[in-house]
């Protein structure tokens, strides 16, 4: 999941700092917290995922579908 979030951020052309600014009202995170999530060093809950994908302009359902597709391909 963490790499998928990073991929979506990079596709959006955003730095970790720019993304942290977009989610500041919802989560109040700094760029280093985004980095920890992307490296898998910090677990996040459903609301935090929603805030990130919403800031990236991705419907939550699309994120989960891609996440499930990738999980299934690992089996």
Residue, then its C-alpha position, 0 to 999 in steps of 0.5 A: x500500500x505504501x508504495x502505491x501511495x508513493x506512486x500516486x503522489x509521484x504521478x501527481x507531480x508532488x513532492x512529499x512537502x507539497x502533499x503534506x501541505x495539501x493534507x495539513x488541514x486534515x492530518x497536520x503532517x509534515x513531509x517527514x511523516x509522508x516519507x515514513x508512510x512511503x517507506x512503510x515505517x509508519x502504519x496509517x488508518x483508513x481516514x489517513x489513507x482517505x485524506x491522502x488519496x483525496x488530496x491526490x484527486x483519486x477516488x477512494x474506491x479506485x485506490x482500493x481496487x488497485x490495492x486489491x489487484x496488487x495484493x492478488x497478483x502477489x498470491 
